[in-house]
Amino acid sequence: MLSLVIGLSLGFGIGAGCRYLDIPVPAPPRIEGALLVVAMTLGFIAAGHFAA
């Protein structure tokens, strides 16, 4: 649970930092692309969980 909170905080921090410093965000700018990244991440985590 702690790693989930740390991961989300780090993700929001990087996004906010990129926005504040006007650096291109290393993620898709549209919600569909962002949801694709989330889906791939969840699939990767689930596969690792079931493979272990």
N, C-alpha and C positions, 0 to 999 in steps of 0.2 A: 504494500500500500504506500509506503514511504517513497519507493522508487517511482510510482505513478505520479505522485505529487511533485517530486523533483523534476521528472521529465516534462510534465505540463508547465511547471514554472520556468524551466529552461527554454522551452519552446516559445512561450509567451514573451519571455525576456529577450530572446533573439529577434523575434518579430517586432517587438516594440523598439529595440535598438536599431534595427534596420530602418524602421519607419522614421525614427527621430533623426538619424544620421543621413537619411536619404540614400541609403545603400540598397541596391536591388535585392529583394527578398529571395532567398534560395528555395522558393516554393511557387507553385502556380498562382497567378493573380485572380483566378475565377474560382467560385465555390465548387464547381464540378471537379476541377483539378485537385483542389485541396481534399475533397472527399475521396478521390482516388488514392491519394497519398495515405490518408487515414485507413482506407480499406486494405491497402497493401501492407501497412504496418501491422494492423490487427491480424491479417492472415499470416504474416511472418511470426508473430508472437504465438498465435494458436498452433501453428505447425511445430514450433519449438517445444511448446508445452506437451503436445501429444506424442512427439517423437522421443521425449525423455523418459 
